[in-house]
């Protein structure tokens, strides 16, 4: 699912007209950390709850989409 998670993050970010830097900054994480999720290097569904919820809030995504899939 890692690649699909990254694709969901990327697609939503682009829909919102945001850069990776903006998502990272608003989520309170380093750019490289966010990029690893989006590129599928690190599975988003396994990240810390606090980080996952922050990213979902910034991207206006339902966190259950990642937990239940």
ZILINDA-V406302 format. One record per residue. N is the residue number from 0. OMEGA is omega in radians with two decimals (999 if undefined). Layout:
N|OMEGA + N|OMEGA
This chain:
0|-3.05 + 1|-3.11 + 2|3.11 + 3|3.10 + 4|3.13 + 5|3.12 + 6|3.11 + 7|3.13 + 8|-3.10 + 9|-3.11 + 10|-3.12 + 11|3.11 + 12|3.13 + 13|3.09 + 14|-3.13 + 15|3.13 + 16|-3.10 + 17|3.01 + 18|3.06 + 19|3.14 + 20|3.13 + 21|3.12 + 22|-3.14 + 23|-3.11 + 24|-3.11 + 25|3.11 + 26|3.13 + 27|3.12 + 28|3.09 + 29|3.12 + 30|-3.10 + 31|3.11 + 32|3.11 + 33|-3.13 + 34|3.12 + 35|3.08 + 36|-3.07 + 37|-3.14 + 38|3.11 + 39|3.10 + 40|3.07 + 41|3.14 + 42|-3.13 + 43|-3.09 + 44|3.12 + 45|-3.11 + 46|3.10 + 47|-3.09 + 48|-3.10 + 49|3.14 + 50|3.13 + 51|-3.14 + 52|3.10 + 53|3.14 + 54|3.11 + 55|3.13 + 56|-3.13 + 57|-3.09 + 58|3.12 + 59|3.12 + 60|3.06 + 61|-3.12 + 62|3.13 + 63|3.10 + 64|-3.12 + 65|-3.09 + 66|-3.00 + 67|-3.10 + 68|999
